[in-house]
Amino acid sequence: SWKIWVGKSLPVPSIQEIVRSDFQSIPQRHIHENKDGTIISEDLADSLEFPVIDFSFLAKGGEDEVQKLQKLHLACKDWGFFQVINHGVKEEILEKIKAAVAAFFELPFQEKKKYAMAENETEGYGQNFVVSEHQKHDWSGMIYLLTLHSQNRNFKFWPLSLPGFKEALEEYSREMQKLAEELQANFSVLMGLKRDGLKRLQGGGLKQGIRMNYYPICSRPDLVLECSPHSDGTSFTLLLQDDDVTGLQIKHNEAWVPVKPIPNSLVVNIGDATEIQSNGMYKSIEHRAIINEKKPRISIATFMFPDDEQEIGPVETMIDDQNHPKLYRNIKYVDYVREMFSRKMEGKAHTQFAKLHDK
């Protein structure tokens, strides 16, 4: 697990406590002066046709498989993001995990602090990627837990005294794993491998961590960010959004596009490890979250990632010396993550680190 070597994320004040204290002005460390780039309105975003994949069709196979895989291929290549509907996870399981997360963030601060991240830990309640006293902080709180494989669980960070939390998280984690395995099989086929190709390359499957986020309201949403622009250092990520508050924005053709939630859907995004394995065909895209001034919101991100000791690099089927020369070096996943955690979250800085540069 990512324990010993990630470097420390500095402790930061709790946003919920700042909001509760009836503050007069937004603390300087939370003000992001230049939130760069054009933001597309929600109406215009609708016309851009953000990809929606009907998972019940994808998981069936059958004769129109080529067509379905083509849709997935274009979503991964052109957007790096898509929403998944009809994914087979029961609505009550989604509602249960949302309620459990909301209940955790409603606990008194002293209670939540019992699960605070320790130095050199990435798990627990707090903030990741805070590497200097001077960087800007996000307007959010989070708890991150390693959920699979089960021997990686560190229960000292789990709020076990909160009724129903452990059961809701374990049930949700199992459902996400099933979905992730089916997605990984489809990504394998897209990369010219057998369905179990990526799984075998990754030494028997992906690990899983779940990050639960709480975003309080803010009277000046124009000044703060829930979550700074970044791409995910994962194989891919499954995100459960609030059904009625849009917060996620993704970078598409140099503009920020809001991703309007479809109730009970999940948003999937390609992570850096898949970008590297696909030799740059499928992109891990920068995304960020913005604040709502009227309504707090919750989101739950399930990260799927290779084992620490696994080497990641472009798969042979995605390299063609003439047309698609190898763009990334092979690198141990643990070294990639170490590099990632040593930086603040900024854009695509870490995939640059894995790129092969012409001598």
C-alpha positions in Angstrom: 0.0 0.0 0.0 1.0 3.6 -0.5 2.4 4.2 3.0 6.1 4.4 3.5 7.3 6.4 0.6 4.7 8.9 -0.6 6.2 11.8 1.3 4.0 13.8 3.6 0.9 15.8 2.8 0.8 18.8 5.2 -2.1 19.0 7.6 -4.6 21.7 6.6 -7.5 23.4 8.5 -10.9 21.7 8.0 -13.1 23.6 5.5 -16.2 22.5 7.2 -15.0 24.1 10.4 -14.1 27.4 8.5 -17.6 27.4 7.1 -19.2 26.7 10.5 -17.2 29.5 12.1 -19.2 32.1 10.1 -16.1 33.5 8.5 -16.2 37.1 7.2 -13.9 36.6 4.2 -12.4 33.7 2.3 -9.0 32.8 3.6 -6.2 33.8 1.2 -4.9 30.2 0.9 -8.2 29.2 -0.7 -8.3 31.9 -3.4 -7.4 30.6 -6.8 -6.6 33.9 -8.6 -6.7 32.8 -12.2 -9.1 30.0 -12.8 -7.9 29.7 -16.3 -9.8 28.9 -19.5 -13.2 29.3 -21.1 -16.1 27.6 -19.3 -18.8 26.2 -21.5 -22.4 26.8 -20.3 -24.5 23.8 -19.3 -26.8 24.5 -22.3 -24.0 24.5 -24.7 -22.4 21.4 -23.0 -25.6 19.5 -23.8 -25.1 20.1 -27.5 -21.5 18.7 -27.3 -22.9 15.2 -26.6 -20.7 14.1 -23.8 -20.5 10.3 -24.3 -23.0 8.1 -22.6 -22.4 4.3 -22.7 -25.2 1.8 -22.0 -23.4 -0.8 -20.0 -26.0 -3.5 -20.3 -25.2 -3.6 -24.0 -21.5 -3.5 -23.6 -21.4 -6.4 -21.1 -23.6 -8.6 -23.3 -21.2 -9.1 -26.3 -23.1 -10.3 -29.4 -23.1 -9.2 -33.0 -23.1 -5.5 -32.6 -20.1 -5.7 -30.3 -17.9 -3.9 -32.9 -20.3 -1.0 -32.9 -20.4 -0.8 -29.1 -16.7 -1.1 -28.8 -16.3 1.7 -31.4 -18.4 4.0 -29.2 -16.2 3.2 -26.2 -13.1 3.6 -28.3 -14.2 7.1 -29.4 -15.2 8.1 -25.9 -11.8 7.1 -24.6 -9.9 8.7 -27.5 -11.7 11.9 -28.0 -12.9 12.7 -24.4 -11.1 10.4 -21.9 -14.5 10.5 -20.0 -17.9 8.9 -20.4 -21.0 8.4 -18.3 -22.2 4.8 -17.7 -25.9 4.0 -17.5 -27.6 0.6 -16.9 -24.5 -0.6 -15.1 -26.4 -3.0 -12.9 -25.6 -1.5 -9.5 -28.8 -1.2 -7.6 -30.0 2.2 -6.8 -30.4 1.4 -3.1 -26.6 0.5 -2.9 -25.8 4.0 -4.4 -28.2 5.7 -2.0 -26.7 3.8 1.0 -23.1 4.8 0.2 -24.2 8.4 -0.3 -26.0 8.4 3.1 -23.0 6.8 4.8 -20.6 9.4 3.5 -23.0 12.3 4.4 -23.3 10.8 7.9 -19.5 10.8 8.2 -19.1 14.4 7.3 -21.9 15.4 9.6 -19.9 14.0 12.6 -18.4 16.6 15.0 -14.9 17.7 13.9 -13.3 16.1 17.0 -14.9 12.7 16.0 -13.7 13.0 12.4 -10.2 13.9 13.6 -9.9 10.4 15.1 -9.4 9.2 11.5 -7.0 11.9 10.4 -4.2 11.1 8.0 -0.9 10.5 9.8 2.3 11.8 8.4 3.5 9.7 5.4 0.0 8.2 5.1 -2.4 8.7 2.2 -5.3 7.1 3.9 -7.7 8.8 6.3 -9.5 12.1 6.8 -7.7 15.2 5.5 -6.2 16.4 2.2 -3.7 14.8 -0.2 -1.1 16.5 -2.3 -0.5 19.4 0.0 3.3 19.7 -0.5 4.0 23.3 0.5 2.8 26.0 3.0 2.3 28.4 0.1 0.1 26.4 -2.4 -3.6 27.0 -2.7 -6.0 24.7 -0.9 -9.1 23.2 -2.2 -12.6 24.0 -0.8 -13.3 20.5 0.2 -12.9 17.7 2.8 -12.2 14.1 2.1 -11.6 10.7 3.5 -9.6 8.2 1.5 -9.6 4.4 2.2 -7.9 1.5 0.5 -10.7 -1.0 0.0 -9.3 -3.9 -2.1 -7.6 -6.2 -1.9 -9.1 -6.8 1.6 -5.7 -7.4 3.2 -4.8 -3.8 2.4 -7.6 -2.4 4.6 -6.4 -0.4 7.5 -9.4 -0.2 9.8 -7.9 2.4 12.1 -9.0 4.9 9.4 -12.5 3.5 9.0 -15.2 5.1 11.1 -16.4 1.7 12.3 -18.5 3.2 15.1 -20.7 5.0 12.5 -23.7 2.6 12.1 -23.9 1.1 8.6 -20.8 2.8 7.2 -18.6 -0.3 6.9 -21.4 -2.4 5.4 -22.3 0.3 2.9 -18.7 0.8 1.8 -17.9 -2.9 1.5 -21.1 -3.5 -0.6 -20.3 -0.5 -2.9 -16.7 -1.6 -3.2 -17.7 -5.1 -4.4 -20.1 -3.6 -7.0 -17.4 -1.2 -8.3 -14.9 -4.1 -8.6 -17.3 -6.1 -10.7 -17.9 -3.1 -13.0 -14.2 -2.3 -13.1 -13.3 -5.9 -14.2 -15.8 -5.7 -17.1 -14.4 -2.3 -18.1 -10.9 -3.6 -18.0 -11.9 -6.5 -20.2 -13.3 -4.1 -22.7 -10.2 -1.9 -22.6 -8.1 -5.0 -23.3 -10.1 -5.8 -26.4 -9.8 -2.2 -27.6 -6.0 -2.5 -27.2 -5.9 -5.6 -29.4 -5.5 -8.1 -26.5 -7.8 -10.9 -25.3 -10.4 -10.0 -22.7 -8.1 -11.0 -19.8 -5.0 -9.4 -21.4 -4.6 -6.3 -19.2 -5.5 -8.3 -16.1 -2.7 -10.8 -16.9 -0.3 -8.0 -17.7 -1.2 -6.5 -14.3 -0.4 -9.6 -12.4 -4.0 -10.7 -11.6 -6.1 -7.6 -11.4 -6.4 -4.1 -10.1 -6.3 -2.7 -6.6 -9.0 -0.3 -5.4 -9.2 2.8 -3.2 -12.2 5.0 -2.5 -12.1 8.7 -1.9 -15.2 10.3 -0.4 -15.5 14.0 -0.9 -17.6 16.7 0.8 -17.9 20.2 -0.8 -19.4 22.8 1.5 -21.2 25.8 0.0 -19.3 29.0 -0.6 -20.6 32.6 -1.0 -17.9 33.4 -3.5 -17.7 30.3 -5.8 -15.8 32.4 -8.4 -12.8 32.6 -6.0 -12.4 29.0 -4.9 -12.1 25.5 -6.4 -13.4 22.3 -4.9 -10.6 20.4 -6.6 -7.7 21.7 -8.5 -7.2 20.7 -12.2 -5.4 17.3 -12.4 -5.5 14.0 -14.3 -5.8 10.8 -12.2 -2.8 8.5 -11.7 -5.0 5.5 -11.9 -5.8 2.9 -14.5 -9.3 4.4 -14.5 -11.7 6.0 -12.0 -15.4 5.5 -11.4 -17.2 8.5 -10.0 -20.6 8.7 -8.3 -21.8 12.3 -8.4 -24.6 14.1 -6.6 -27.7 13.7 -8.8 -28.8 17.3 -8.8 -25.7 19.5 -8.4 -23.2 19.8 -11.2 -19.6 20.2 -9.9 -17.3 18.2 -12.2 -15.8 20.0 -15.2 -13.5 18.4 -17.7 -11.0 19.9 -20.2 -12.1 19.3 -23.8 -10.6 21.2 -26.7 -9.0 23.7 -24.3 -12.4 24.6 -22.7 -13.9 23.5 -19.4 -17.1 21.4 -20.0 -19.5 20.8 -17.1 -20.6 17.1 -16.7 -24.3 17.2 -15.9 -25.1 14.2 -13.7 -27.5 11.6 -15.1 -29.3 10.2 -12.0 -27.9 6.8 -10.8 -25.2 6.9 -13.5 -21.4 6.7 -12.9 -18.8 8.8 -14.6 -15.7 6.8 -15.8 -12.4 8.5 -16.7 -9.2 7.1 -18.1 -6.3 7.4 -15.8 -2.6 8.0 -16.5 -1.7 4.2 -16.4 -4.2 3.5 -19.2 -2.9 6.4 -21.2 0.6 5.0 -20.9 -0.5 1.4 -21.7 -2.4 2.6 -24.8 0.7 4.4 -26.0 -1.2 7.7 -25.8 -4.3 6.5 -27.8 -6.6 6.9 -24.8 -6.1 10.1 -22.8 -6.3 10.8 -19.1 -7.9 14.2 -19.1 -7.5 17.1 -16.8 -10.6 17.7 -14.7 -11.6 19.9 -11.7 -14.6 20.5 -9.5 -16.3 23.8 -8.9 -18.3 25.1 -5.9 -22.0 25.6 -5.7 -23.1 28.6 -3.6 -26.5 27.2 -2.6 -26.0 23.5 -2.0 -23.2 21.4 -0.5 -22.4 18.3 -2.5 -20.8 14.8 -2.1 -18.9 12.8 -4.6 -17.4 9.3 -4.3 -14.4 8.4 -6.5 -13.4 4.8 -6.8 -9.8 4.5 -8.0 -8.6 1.4 -9.8 -4.9 1.0 -10.1 -2.1 -1.5 -10.7 -0.1 -3.2 -8.0 2.9 -1.2 -6.7 5.5 -3.6 -8.1 3.8 -3.8 -11.5 5.6 -2.3 -14.4 3.5 -0.2 -16.7 4.4 0.7 -20.2 2.8 0.7 -23.7 1.4 -2.7 -24.6 3.1 -4.3 -27.6 -0.2 -4.2 -29.7 -0.3 -0.4 -29.4 3.2 0.2 -30.8 3.9 0.3 -34.5 7.4 1.7 -35.2 6.2 3.3 -38.5 3.0 5.0 -37.4 2.8 4.8 -33.6 6.3 4.7 -32.1 6.6 4.0 -28.4 5.9 7.3 -26.6 6.3 6.3 -22.9 9.0 4.4 -21.0 8.3 1.4 -18.9 8.1 2.3 -15.3 7.3 0.6 -12.0 3.9 1.8 -10.9 5.2 2.6 -7.4 7.8 4.9 -8.9 5.2 6.6 -11.0 3.0 7.2 -7.9 6.0 8.4 -5.9 6.6 11.1 -8.5 2.9 11.9 -8.6 2.6 12.4 -4.8 5.8 14.6 -4.7 4.0 17.3 -6.7 0.9 19.3 -6.0 -2.0 18.4 -8.2 -1.3 20.3 -11.4 -2.6 19.3 -14.7 -0.7 16.6 -16.6 2.7 17.1 -15.1 3.2 13.5 -14.2 2.5 11.9 -17.6 5.2 14.2 -19.0 7.5 12.5 -16.5 6.8 9.1 -18.1 7.2 10.2 -21.7 10.2 9.2 -23.8 11.8 12.4 -25.1 13.7 12.4 -28.4 17.4 12.6 -27.7 
